[in-house]
Amino acid sequence: MADGALRRRARAERGRRRDAHVRSDRVAPDARLARRGRLAASLALALGSLAGAVLLCELVARTISWAPSVYRLDLASEKTAYRLSDDPVLGYELNPGYRDDQPDLNNS
């Protein structure tokens, strides 16, 4: 009889040890804080690495001049396909009926 009680107690103890990592209520508060700290450190490292990679790619693209040239719109010129818009959100719009006989890819 006592032997059966010892077996049941040992079996219960093994079950508690096996499920200890699953049940968060049995984990010490220090262990939970340590786990959160490791997670926060991993996330910070991942975000920092991503930001560093994007910054490195941006610097390489600017150094090699992969970005296309950007031209400023000259809205005061008669030889432009754009005009100022009455809508302040748009800023500018296409000139209706505009036609250029010699387009140069800058103004027209």
ABEGO torsion letter per residue (X at the ends): XAAAAAAAAAAAAAAAAAAAAABAAABBAAAAAAAAAAAAAAAAAAAAAAAAAAAAAAAAAAAAGABBBBBBBBAABABBABBBBABAAAGBBBBBGBBBABBAGAAX
